[in-house]
Amino acid sequence: MSDAKILLHHLVPEHQIVRKEEEEEILRKLKAKKDELPKIRKSDPVLRVLESAYGTIEEGTLIRILRESETAGMSVAYRVVVRG
């Protein structure tokens, strides 16, 4: 499977890079600090595809993950990019 096709797989949720301007507001709403959020490795296949489209994704960048949910409609989660 080519890298770009990974994003089209039905089991891979949508991943979005959060703009720096949005981060503070998101963290305030979550009542959390970045180091308290779940992590996503820079080597994750989805991040590699995002980097090929948008350029380098720095460690510490916030990633929004959108999943369709039968009960919630749309579930939103956040991950912080870490080395690896």
C-alpha angles and dihedrals in degrees: 000000000000118000094250092052090060088076091055096054111114093231095054112087122216113275122201131185109235114227115240089241090061098046099081093050092048093049090048092052091048091045088225142116122234092251089058094058125091115268135235120198120238087232093060108127093235092053090050089056092046089051091052088054102037106021132247117355109210125220109264093038115138117235122199115212119198119198128179111236129192091215103033100031094222124017119203122201133172131216132185118226113242134179118276 
